[in-house]
Amino acid sequence: MEIQDLGQDMGEQKQKIGVIGLGSMGFGVAQSALRAGHTVYGFDINPKQVEAFQAVGGAKGSMAEVAGDLDAVVTIVLNAAQTESVLFGSDGIAGKLRKGAAILSSATVAPDFAREMEKRCAELGVYYLDAPVSGGTVRAASGELSVMSSGSEAAYTALAPTLDAIASNVFKLGDSAGAGSAMKAVNQLLVGVHIAACAEAMTFGISQGIDPELMIDVISKSAGTSWALEHRGPKMATADYSPSSMINIWPKDLGIVQDISRGAQFATPIASAALQVYLTAQGMGLGFEDDTAITKVYEAQSNITLPQPKTKSSSS
């Protein structure tokens, strides 16, 4: 594995970039590319998101109008089905791109799916980079994502200016699609398990009468700390369930882990246990809430009472 050196000259080239998927991550990616001086078109099924991006400087034009002029496309949608739809569906962009254009595909998908997308794009003369991302909405907006990528040298060259604009770390994991998605599955196994473990630890502490904000203060300075505790724990402690990463994401991502592990005949019992907690949360109707709301599963199964959302005191 190596961290890709994008090269100063290549990274400074200005491109015409299409970003498909203007959710919390995609909007930040599009803004980062725009801030770097690229011409950026944003596309989303929600026209209000497109209008919001255009209001901050995004270029105007429909996909049909601009696709043939694009140098790069970033797809940052939810899953494999959406990725295939935006690339090869009835209005898919892949067939509209010029030969030599490149697609940076960022959804969490199975490695076999990524390899299939690379093959189909190659048949059209379009480069494909298997490039799931990590870092959350804040780093997406600041252009500091970590990209777990794999693909041809030509794909990296074609996408170098885009990658330079949106990422601080580009991990090059192989010369063809699949390895990037495999690495993302490893990352999601850890993050999904850690968030579930954080929720279990927080609610266990509440059951013992420990103030949840005190728990965050103590554990964040102790051996039990983790990214999940430091980034999700404070939201759990203050009952802040405003969605930044939905519960619905984790049955999908941990489901991919399960599919890969079955194919490899490799047991993942801890990931399986975490998956059941997220599925329970979905069954409780919590799927569209922030993943910190997984604490409600433990509340429902015990005699604890979770913290209540803090209300702002009215001004005089």
Buried (B, 14 or more C-beta within 10 A) or exposed (E): EEEBEBBEEBBEBEBBBBBBBBBBBBBBBBBBBBBBEBBBBBBBEEEEBBBBBBEEEBBEBEBEEBBEBBBBBBBBBBBBEBBBBBBBEEEBBBEBBEEEBBBBBBBBBBBBBBBBBBEBBBEBEBBBBBBBBBBBBEBBBBBBBBBBBBBBEEBBBBBBBBBBBBBBBBBBBBEBBBBBBBBBBEBBBBBBBBBBBBBBBBBBBBBEEEEBBEBBBBBBEEEEBBEBBEBBBBBBBBBBBEBBBBBBBBBBBBBBBBBBBEEEEEEBEBBBEBBEBBBBBBEBEBBEBBBBBBBBBBBEEEEBEBBEEEEEEEEE
